[in-house]
Amino acid sequence: MEINRILTNLCSDNLEESKVFYTSLFDFKVDYDSDWFVHLVSEGRELELGIIQSSHGLVPEEFRGKPAGMYITLVVDDAMSIYKRAKELGFNVVKEPELTFYGQKRLLLKDPSGVLVDVSSPQNA
């Protein structure tokens, strides 16, 4: 079976805070905004990210807790600029940018819902 699209949906206790986090730090634009779901897209619509209210009926009760055992990675042109902006906006920096053994500059953020966000860029950025 052919896959036509993949959409990552994150559960959030506060849609507005989560929306601000992803639109302030990354090039996501709001495509759809309601009281239970926010759909974000990149400029050319190649990338999509959904944020759903944790307590919504579409989310089974056993999956309404804080995320565990997963994280998302966003590869950007310049991780350092994302770090500086995250600090300016008071977002939770888990680990400051560092050069990795595998050739990338990487920082870790925690989004308002507790999702670990790995932000990586080429080492020279």
Protein Blocks (a to p, Z undefined) as FASTA:
>chain_A
ZZfbdcdddddfblklmmmmmmmmmccdcfbdcfkbccdddfkomaccddddfklmklcf
klmmccehiacddddfblmlmmmmmmmnopacfbdcdddfkopacdddddfkopacdddd
dfkZZ
